[in-house]
Amino acid sequence: MEGKRRMRHAALTALTDLALAAIVAGLFLTLGLISSRRAAMLVPAGGGFFGGAVYTGRNTQRVAIVCAADWNAGATGELLSCLGENGAKITFALGKNAAQADPALVRRIAGEGHEIAVLAANANDAKTVLEEARQTADLIESLGAARPSLLVFTGNVAEAKNAAAKLGMTAVAGTLDLVCIRGTAGEIARRAAGNTNGGDIVLCAPTASFAEALPRIFEYYCSMGLTCTTVSGTIYD
């Protein structure tokens, strides 16, 4: 009997040890994921954390607004005027088409102190993303703006991350898309009011509806104690 009890005790001890080992392994895995996520949020300028992409900002007292200007950008001037009236600086993500079409607008965006990023829309082909991002960054810099350090992307995450890493940029994807190409100003404002949290990276487009909605969005963010800023002002600060 004594021998059987010892065998049962040994078996239970072994099972307990295995269970504890599994818990510890799971804990290390979880901590590793958390650390990787945090490192992605704290990525230093000019590079990603193991090629990671940034989806949210570190500073939870701020909201980054990214205006993707490559299509339906007719209200960009109106939007800039609204930003100036409110003393707000945001990030404009420019595609090659937008930068080529209106160099004066690029200069105005930079001259008024806004951050300029490269836009990689539908980033699904590595070679195309890399080449267009490089050309866009070169063009923006040639127009007198600071060379972009951010690559804002939609589409394939891996392709965008690889392109950003090769260009010494940080890949950024939004937390929330206001879908400004659809809906009225009131609908866009409600999307912002109902879904935004501190640290979010909010994607918009320079449409007339968004320009009209922006003062209401500012009022809402202010009521939450949030400050609107650039992507760099959220993820690096």
N, C-alpha and C positions, 0 to 999 in steps of 0.2 A: 504493500500500500504506500509506504513511504517513498519508494522508488517512483511509483506512478504520480504521486503528488509533485515530486521534484520535476518530473517530465512535463506535467501540465504547467507548473510554474515557469519552467524554462520556455515553454511554447508561448505562454502569455507574455513573458518578458520580451521575447523576440518580436511578437506582433506589436507590442507597445512601442518597441524601438523603431520598427518599420513605420508605424503611424506617425511617430514624432519626426522621423526623417522626412516623411512626405510633407508634413506641415511646414517644417523648416525650409524644405526645397520650394514649396509653394510660396512661402513668405519671401524668400530671396528672389523668386521670379517676379512676384508682385512689386517688390521694392525696385527691382531692376527696371520694370516697365514704368513705374512712377518716376524713377530717376531719369530714364530716357525721355519721357514726356516733358519733365521739368527742364531738362537740358535743351530740348527742342525749343521751349519757350524762351530760354535764356541764351539762345544761340548768339555768338559774337558776330559783329559786323563782318561781312565778307566771306562767310562760310557757314555751312550747316553742321549740325551735330550728327556725325556719321551719315551725312547726306540726308538728314531728316528735313521735314517741312514744318513750318510754323502754322498752327491753326488758331491759336489764341494768344493773347498777350499776358505778360507777367503783371502789369500794373492794373489792378482791378478797380482803380478809381478813374480809369480812362476807357474810352471807346475809340477804336481806330476806325476811320471811315476811308474806304478805298473806292474811288470813282474810276470805273473801267471805261476808258474813252477810246473806243475803236470803231464804234458804230452808233448811230443815232445820237451824235454828240452835239447837236445844234444848240443846246441850251447851256453849253459849257461856260460861255461868257456870263450869262445870267447867274449861273451857279457860283462863279468866282466873285461876282458882285455881292451875292448873299453872304458868302463866306467872309468877305472883307468887312461887311457891315456888322457881323457877329464876332469879328476878331478870331476866327477859327482857321486852323491849318490842318489840311488833310493830305492824303496820298492820292495822286492821280496815276493810275496804271495805264500807260500808253502803248498801243500796238503800233507797228510800223506804219500802217495806213494812216492813222490819225496824226502821227508825227510828221509824215511826209506832206499830208494835205494842208496843214496849217502851222508852219514854223513859228509864226507870230504868236499863236496861242501857246505853244510850248514855252516860248520866252516869257509870256505873261505869267503862266503858271509858276515857273521858276522864280521870276522877278517878284512875285507876291509872296514868296516864302513857302510854297507848298512842296511837299516831297514828290518826286517823280520816280515811278517804278516801271519796269518793263512788263507788258501784258503778254502772256502766252495763252491765248484762247484756244481751247480744244487741243491741248498738248498731247497728241497721240503718236507723233512720229519724232523720234529722237533727233535725227539729222535736221529736220525742218525746224524744230523748236530751237535747237542750238544756234543754227545759222540766223534765223529771224531775230532771236533774242540779241545776238551779238550785233547785228545790223541796227536794230532799234536802239541799243545802248550807245553805239557809235554815233548815230544820228542825233540823239538827245544831247550827248556831250558836245557835238559839233555846233549845236545851237546855243551854247553858252550855259547850259544847265550842268549840275553835278552829275557825274556818271552814276547811273542807277546801281544800287547795291541789292535791290529786291526784285525778284521775279514772281509776279502774281500770276497764278495759273488756274485753269480749269482743264478737266480732262485727265489724262493718265498721270498719276502721281509720280511714278518711277521715272518717266521721261522728263518731267519738269524738274525733279530733284537732281537728276544726272546733269541736265543742261545747266542748272543753277550752280552746281558744284564746279563744273568745268569753267564757268565764267566768273567764279569767285563771288557769286551772289547767294542770297538766302531765298529759298522757295517759300512762298506764302500762299495759303489758301484761306478763304473766309470762313468765319464761324456762322454767319447769317447773310443770306442774300435777300435784299429787299425787292428783287424782281421789278426793277423800275421801268422796264420796257412794257410792263403790263399794269393796268389799273390807274385809278385817279390819284390825285395828291392825297386825298383823305385815306384811301386804302393803303397807300405806301406808308403814310404816317402811322397808321394803326399796326402795320406789320412791324415797324420799328418799336413802337410802344409796347407791343405785346410779347416781344421775344428777346429784347436786348438785355445783356448782363454786362457787368464790369469786366473788362479784359477782352471783350468780343472784337472781332475784326469784321466789320459790316461792309458788305459789297453793295455798291449802287452803280447807276449809270447816269450820265449827264443828260437826262431827258427833262422836258418842260415840267412834267408831273413831279419829278423828284425835286427840282429847283423850287417849285411851289410848296412842296411838303417840308422842305428843310427847316424853315423857322419853327414849325410845330415839333419837328424831331428834336431840335435844339432845346426847346422848352421842356420836352419830356425828359431828356437826358439830364438837364439841369435840375429838374425836380427829384431825380434819383441821386443827385450828388455826383454825377459823372461829367467828365470833361471830354470833349471831342478832340482828337489829335491824329497825328500821322501813325502809320504802322510802326515806324522806328521809335516813336515816342511812347509806344505801348509795349513793344516786345523787348526793348533794350533798357527801359527805365524801370 
